[in-house]
């Protein structure tokens, strides 16, 4: 089983469910508060490479929901600078599994990388979580952030 370093927003419903699924699949979690981690652009960039900078953003962040920031207007350097100053803008979770760094809870990717099949006795938990939308904030209509 894998050891997952997991950067989350404490209190986020989906981050809690994502960690629950990983643990139900037998993986260990080392969780950190994404909002309090001392991010540097070079470090943050290692989780985000190969993607359009607009996709790096947490679409439920208050500044984005309120129209104060438009992710599509950011280049990579500007996006990283904004996220270092305001980590609530980072799409969660960020995960490190060995040398692999990921952004977002992509079920297919994680299943290929470390496996998401339940351990004995956790089948019902994983079946329920598999049917949940763990990519979108369940409180997107509110100020989930």
C-alpha positions in Angstrom: 0.0 0.0 0.0 1.1 3.6 -0.6 1.8 6.5 1.7 0.0 9.6 0.5 1.1 13.1 1.5 -2.2 15.0 1.2 -2.6 18.8 1.1 -6.2 19.7 2.0 -8.4 22.4 3.3 -9.5 21.3 6.8 -13.2 21.0 6.9 -13.6 20.4 3.2 -16.3 17.7 2.8 -14.7 16.2 -0.4 -11.2 16.2 1.0 -12.5 14.2 4.0 -14.2 11.8 1.7 -11.1 11.5 -0.6 -8.9 10.6 2.5 -11.6 8.1 3.7 -11.5 6.4 0.3 -7.7 6.2 0.3 -7.6 4.8 3.8 -10.4 2.3 2.9 -8.1 1.1 0.1 -5.4 0.5 2.6 -3.2 3.6 2.0 -1.8 5.8 4.8 -2.4 9.5 4.8 -0.1 12.3 6.0 -2.4 15.4 5.8 -1.3 19.0 5.7 -3.3 22.2 5.7 -2.9 23.6 2.1 -3.8 27.1 3.4 -1.0 27.2 6.0 1.8 25.4 4.0 4.6 27.8 3.1 4.3 27.4 -0.7 7.0 28.6 -3.0 6.3 28.9 -6.7 8.9 26.3 -7.6 7.5 23.8 -5.2 3.8 24.4 -6.1 4.7 24.2 -9.8 5.8 20.5 -9.4 2.2 19.5 -8.6 0.7 21.5 -11.5 3.0 20.8 -14.5 1.5 19.9 -17.9 -1.8 21.5 -17.4 -3.5 24.7 -18.5 -3.0 27.3 -15.7 -6.7 28.0 -15.7 -7.3 24.4 -14.5 -5.0 24.9 -11.5 -7.6 27.1 -9.8 -10.2 26.1 -7.2 -13.4 27.3 -9.0 -15.2 27.6 -5.6 -12.6 30.1 -4.2 -14.5 33.2 -3.1 -12.6 35.6 -5.3 -13.4 33.5 -8.3 -17.0 32.9 -7.5 -17.4 36.7 -6.9 -15.8 37.5 -10.2 -12.8 39.2 -8.8 -10.4 36.8 -10.5 -10.7 35.1 -13.9 -8.4 32.1 -14.1 -8.4 32.1 -17.9 -6.6 35.5 -17.8 -3.6 34.1 -15.9 -0.3 32.8 -17.3 1.6 30.2 -15.4 3.9 32.6 -13.5 1.0 34.9 -12.6 -1.2 31.9 -11.5 1.6 30.6 -9.3 2.2 34.0 -7.7 -1.5 34.4 -6.9 -1.7 30.9 -5.4 1.4 31.4 -3.2 -0.2 34.6 -1.8 -3.7 33.1 -1.5 -3.6 29.2 -1.3 -7.4 29.1 -1.3 -7.0 29.5 -5.0 -5.3 26.1 -5.4 -7.6 23.3 -6.7 -7.4 20.5 -4.1 -6.1 18.1 -3.1 -2.5 18.2 -3.9 -0.9 14.8 -3.3 2.5 13.3 -3.3 2.9 9.5 -3.6 6.6 8.6 -3.7 8.1 10.9 -6.4 4.7 11.4 -8.1 2.9 14.7 -7.5 -0.7 15.2 -8.4 -3.4 17.9 -8.3 -7.0 16.8 -7.9 -8.6 13.5 -7.0 -8.7 11.8 -10.3 -10.1 8.3 -9.6 -8.7 6.6 -12.7 -5.2 8.0 -12.3 -5.1 7.1 -8.6 -6.5 3.6 -9.3 -3.7 3.0 -11.9 -1.0 4.5 -9.7 -1.8 3.0 -6.3 -5.2 1.2 -6.5 -8.5 2.3 -5.1 -10.0 -1.2 -4.5 -11.4 -1.6 -1.0 -9.6 -3.6 1.7 -11.7 -6.4 3.2 -14.6 -4.9 5.2 -14.4 -1.5 3.5 -16.4 -2.5 0.3 -19.6 -0.6 1.3 -17.6 2.5 2.1 -15.8 2.5 -1.2 -19.0 1.7 -3.2 -20.7 4.7 -1.6 -17.7 7.0 -2.2 -17.4 5.8 -5.8 -20.8 7.2 -6.5 -20.1 10.6 -5.0 -18.8 13.5 -7.1 -15.5 14.0 -5.3 -14.3 16.5 -7.9 -16.8 19.3 -7.2 -17.5 21.0 -3.9 -20.8 19.7 -2.6 -21.4 23.2 -1.3 -20.6 25.0 -4.6 -23.7 27.1 -4.3 -22.5 28.4 -1.0 -19.2 29.9 0.1 -17.3 26.6 0.3 -14.0 27.9 -0.9 
